[in-house]
Amino acid sequence: MQGILIVDKPAGFTSFDVVAKLRGICKTRKIGHSGTLDPMATGVLPVFIGGAAKAVDMQQNTDKAYDAVMLLGRRTDTGDVTGETLEEAPLPPNLDEAAVRQVLDRFLGPQMQLPPMYSAVKINGQPLYKAARRGETVERKPRPVTIHSLTLTGRVSEREYALHVACGKGTYVRTLVEDIGTALGVPATLAALRRTQAGPYTQEQAVGFEQIQQARDEGRLEQLLLSVETVFAHLPVWQVDETGEKRLRNGAPVYRCAAADGLVRLRRDGAFLGVGRVKNGTLHTEKLFVERE
């Protein structure tokens, strides 16, 4: 079994919990995931099964999209409502949808963001959340992130606002929400988060544990898997012949390759073989997703 399963992660599960559960359902330990989600978050979690696990670190499209609920008037130690309250404050009478919408444009484009203490970012080899659980605060450096779009989609309650965020790799929506609160002059925290897109994968493709287990019981689990080729859909296709495939399968280069320098998607007779790299007319294997002969 090899492919990518787009899991609709339920609240209360860590990303590792998802992998552990799927190892039991799929009866394999060769499983990895991309784009960690916090336990409180739900939504799109791409899980790479079998030989597809080799592609986890090869993704180029790492953009994400989220539906978030921002709670104004409260700040917590974790940046979301699962944490301990550090500060509460009343909202100014003039703070309404128009005021929120007015500050959102400030956060568009490239910027620097300070990783939260409750995060998996490692400082001196240790995840920050471990230090945070001990009550320690570690000095952190702001990291570059990009917010592609930030939209107010509605008012959930007097203190809660629904946002849609499209962003680049490494963006913490918890931190973004806190920063929006600072711009509004009030404390803020994340009340809910759902990832709607991770790279090329969307929530329309996502399936829950019940669906996955049922497919397994009915012997059709592989029908839920997307091809590992979807990770490389942005790469140009290069067709190889039988001789070229044999050479690539055995780690030998293919000469006189007319493709432009760079990565290519390798195919033969419509079947995906893997990824190659062309340099000065010579094609080398980067990663194959077929068994070598």
Summary of the structure (lengths in Angstrom):
residues: 293
radius of gyration: 22.3
end to end distance: 18.2
largest distance: 73.9
contacts: 898
relative contact order: 0.18
helix: 27%
strand: 37%
